[in-house]
Amino acid sequence: MRVAVIYDFGINKGGGDFVMLNILQALLDAGFDTSLVTSSFNGLNEATGFFSKDLHGIETEHVKVPRFVKHPYSIAYMAKKAKGMWDFYVFSDDIPKCMSDEKVVCYMHYPHVARLRFKQYVATRYSQTLSGKIIWWIHKRAFKIFYPSNGVPNNWLLIANSRTTKNHTLEVFNLEHKRIPVLHPPVASSEIALRLKDGNTRKEDLVVCIGRLEPEKRFEDSIMAVKSLANIRLSIMGFSYDKDYLRKLRRLIDKLGLSDRVELLVNTDRSTVLEKLLRAKALIHPTPHEPFGIAVVEGMAAGCIPIVRRGFNGPWIEITQEGKYGLGFSSVEELASAIGDAVENYDSYNIEAITLKALEFDEVKFRNRFVKIFESFINTSTLQAIT
């Protein structure tokens, strides 16, 4: 069975790339003749290097996409070129209309089509400036030319990373509940937990934030929260996506006089991220609208107490289970109180239970379940039997 994964590594560095690496590995391990169709010449190598993955055996088909064609339209361009050449296709987030006759599986972090309806998931750069609003207005109309917006064929299988993503996609496409299974994304939980068990690092009065450096993440709330907490340090780590936001964070750190206690680690390597997690007592996830939150699980595997924003989001509902495996907050004041308690009373928390919860999301379990769902879809060729 020949399978093509159509994806560009490096467009959304971080969790999205890690998911697709695991999907490629799952297909290879299951014996599928798997190819990566991509417009990026270095993206796969950079992703495997960052996450220390070995994917030898993947055939790569490079498609030259015109420079003016940007994501997600570049995916539609590649799909048109690849159509009819493989038995099955795998996409991330959205499937182009041109694949309507093909057998397709799509793993959704949070699809573009849902952002067209749920405005709270639209990036700040497209919602708060005139130029951004114009671009988004054009995008909303162009997107519907290349991608479906009111239904999907039965020969497509959509897999959601969370209940939030599932519910929003069901509403957009007006689908029955059983049409979209939920498969939580993979996390290197076992690897991280083993390093924690080794005991080579000691916990410090340190809290961390991990995520793309963009306004939607609300990292400024974490900075303001630690201002009143003497002797507690904060590390914010992530890929740079918005230079203006990065400057804003740096100005805030200087303004509050926190340069000795708050650090910004931009585009840092994976080993540094894991080292910080293993030394930290808590991980803060201040993002209001987060479908899942891989970084939260990574922190839990490293023995960090997760402190997440309350609301209809993955970290609060599906990962910490509304406070059962961590703490929640709704304001900067509550966040400061939670940080103080987590750091001061760290030894009183059931860290073992938090770590065990993280292991439920381990990447091996993800790969096994993905293959099971994929093979079930192949055998039925319809969504009706997928649960």
N, C-alpha and C positions, 0 to 999 in steps of 0.2 A: 504494500500500500504506500503510495507516494503522497507525501504531505508537504505543503509549502506554508511556511510561516512568513507573512508579509509584515515587516516591522523595521523601523529605523532606530537602532540603539543610539542613545545620546540626546535624543529630543527631550525626553523627560528623565534625566539622570536620577538615579536613586532606586526607590521601590519598584517603579514601573519596569525598569531594565532587569531588576532581580527576578521579577515574576516571569518575564519572557525567557530569561536564561533557564529557569526551572522548567518552563513548558518545553523548550527545546530539548533539555536533558531528559525529561519524562518521555517524550516521543522517541528519542534515540534509544533509551533503555528498554522501551517496549518493542523495539525492533522495526519501527517505521522508517522507511526511506525518507529522511527529512531534509528539506532545503530551507535556507533563509533567503528570502527575496528582499533586497534592501537597496537603498540609494547611497548608503554610507559605506565608505571603504575601510574606515578604521573603527566604526562604532562597536562592532562585536568584540574586537580585540581589546578595546579600551574597557568595555564592560566586564569581560572575563578576567582581565587583569585587576580591575578594581575589586571585584568580588572573589577573586582567587578561584575561578571556575575553569574546568577543563572540558571543552566541548569539541574535541577532535572527532571528526566523523561527520560534522555538519557541512554540507555542500552549500556554497554561497553563490547566489545569482545576483549580480549587480545590475541595477537598472539606472541608466542615466536620466535623471529628472531635470527638466529646465530649471535654471536658478530662480526664476520668478515664481515657481510653483512651490508653495510652502505647505508644511503640515497643517491640517490633515489631507489637503488636496494632493500632496505627493503620494500618499497611500493609495488614493483612488487612481492616480496615474499608473503606479506600479501594478495595481490590481488588474487594470485593463490590459497591460502587457502580459501578465501572467495567466490570465483567464484561459481555461481549457487545457492547460499544460500539466496539471496535477490532479490527483483523485480527490483530495481534500485540502482545505485552506484554513489557516488560523490567523485571526486578526486580534488587535487590541482595541477595545472601546467601541469602534464603529466599523460597519461593513459597507463598502461602496455599493451603489445600486447595480453596477455592472456585473456583480457576482450573484445576481438573483437566481440564476439557474445552476449555480455551483453548490456543492456541499461545504458548508462553512461553520466553523466554531469560533466564537468571539468571546474572549475574556475581558470583562468590563471593569475597569477601575472606577470610572464615572464617565459615561459617554458624552460626546459633544452634543448629541441630540437632546439630552436631558438639560444641559446648560441653557439651551434655547428657551426652555420653559421655566426652569428654576433659577431665577436671577441671582440668588444668593451664592451660586456656584460660579458665577462669571468673574473672571480675574479683574482685580481692581483697575488695572491699566486700561481695561475696556469699558469701565463703568463710571469713572470719575473725571475723565478729561474729554474735551470736545473731540479731539482727534481719535481717541480710543472709542468713543461712542460711534463715530462715523465708520471706523473699521469694523466694529461689531455689527452695525446695521448692514453693511455690505456682506459680512460673513454669514449672517443669519439667512440671507437670501441665496447666497452662493452655495451654502452647505446643502440646502434642500434640493439643489440641482444634481448633486453627486451622491448624496446619501439619503436613505429613506427617513421619513419623519412621522409616518402615520401607520406603521405596520411592517411586519417582516414575514417572509415566506417560511413554510414549514421545514424547508431543507437547510435552515439556519438554526444553530444552537447558540443561544446567548447564556453566558455564565456570569453571575454577578459576584463581586468581591465582598458584598455585605448586604444586609437587609435594606439599608438606605438606598444603595444603587439599584437593587432589585425593585423596590417599591416605586421609585421614580421612573425606571425604565418601563415597568408594567403600565404605569399611568400614561406615559408618552405614547407607547405603541398600542395601548388598549388590549393587552394580552391577559390570558388567564394566569392565575398564580403559579400553576405547575409548569408553565412554559420556561421559566427561568430558575435553574438551581443556583443555590448560593455555595460558593467555594471560597473560603477565606484565603487570602494570599499567603505565599510561603514566607517563612522567616527562618533565619539560621539559628533557631532556638537551641538546638542540641549543642551545636558548636560553641555558642556563647556560654551556655550553662556549664559545659565541661571546663571551660576556662575559669569560670567562677568557682567551681568545685576544687580546682587545683590549688586555690588559695594563694596564688603568687602576688595578688594585689590586695591592698587593704582599703576599706571604705573610708572616705574623707568627707568633710563638711562641704560637699560639692553637689550641685544639681546641674542637670544638662537639658538642653533643648536640641532636637535634631529635625531638620527639614529644609526644603528649598527656601532660600532667603528672598521672600516675596511678601507683600503686605497681608495677604490672606492668612498667613501663619500667626500673626499677632504676637511676635516675639517681644515687642515693646512692653507688653503686660508683664512678662517674666522679669524684664529689667527693672521695671518700676516696683515690682513685688519684693525684690531682694534688697532694695534701697534701705529698708528699715530693719534688715536682718544682718546685724554685724557678724563678721567672721564666716559668713556663708558665701561661697563663690559660685559663679554661674558660667558655664561654657555653652555657647550657642554655635552649633556646627551645621553646615549645609552648603549646597552648591549655590553659586551666585546667579540669580535670575533677574534681579532688579537692582541696578546700581544706585538709583535714587533711594530706594528703601534701605540699602546697605549704608548709605551716607546718613540717613535718618537715624538708624540705630547707633551709629558711631557718635553722632552729635548728642543723642540722648545719654549715652554712657558718659560722655565728657561733661555734659550739663549737670548730671546727678553726682558727679565726682566718684564714679565707680570703676575707673580704668584699672584700679588695682585688684578689683574683685570680679569683674565681668570681662570675658574674652570672646571675641568673634573669630572662629576658625573657618575660613572661607575655602571651599574646594579642598578640604583636607582629605588625607588618605584614609582608607578603611581601618587600618591598624590603629591610628590615632583615635578614631571614633570608638572602637571597641575598648581601647585602653581607658578612655574617659568614662564610658559606661560602667566598666568594672570597678572604677574608683568612686563613682557617684553614689549617693544614697537615694536620690530621687530623679525621675525624669518628668519634665513638664511638657504637656502638649496643649498649648493655648488656642489651637485652631478651632473656630466655632463650627465650621462646616467641613468635616472630615469623614468621608465614607468609611474608611477603615482605620489606618494608622499603624503601618508596619513598625515605625520607630518605637511606638509604645511597647509593643511585644518584645522588641530587641532589648529595651531597657529592663523589662520584667525578667527576661532570661538572665540578664546580668546582675540581678538582685536589686534593681532600683524600684522604689515605691512609685507607681505611676500616679501623677497628678494631672487630671484631664478636665477639660471644660464640660460642664453638664449640658445636656441637650440631646436632640435627635441626631446623634452621630455615632460612628463606629467605636471610638475609644471609650465612650461612656456606657453605651448599651451592650455592645458585643464583646469587648475586651475586658474591661473592668467590671462588667455586669452591674452597673449603677452603684459602684462603690464597694462591692464585695471584695474586689482584688485591687483596691487602690483608693484614691481620694478624688473628690470632685470640687469644682469651684465655679462661681458665676461672676465674680468681681475680682479686682486686683487685691482688695483687702482680704477676701477669702483665700486667694492664692497665696498671699504672704503668710497667712495663718497656717495653711496646709504645708507649705515649705518648712516653716519653723518646726511644726510638729513632726514631720517626717524625718528631718535631720536630727532634732534633739532626742526624739524617742524611737530612733530607727530600730534598736534592738528589741523593742516591744512588739513590732509588727511581725506577722507570719510570712517571712520572706520565702520560706520553702513553698508555701501555698501559691504565692505569686509566681515563683519560678516554674512550678508545675503547671500552672495555667498557661504560661508562655509556651510550654512544650506541646500543647494541643495544636499549635499553629506551625509546627515544625515543617520544614521544606520537604522532607521525605514523605510525610503524610499528605502534603499537597500534591506531590507528583503521583503518588499511588491513586489518589482519588481522581485527579485529572484524567489519568489514563482510563480508569474505570468508567467515568462519564463519557469520555471520548469513544471508547470501544462500544459502549452501550448505544451511543448515537449512530455509530457506523453500522451496527447490527440491525438497528430499527429504521434508520434513515428518516426518522420523524421525531419531532419534539414530544409527541404525545406520551411516549413511554419513558421519558427522562424525568427522574425525580431527584 
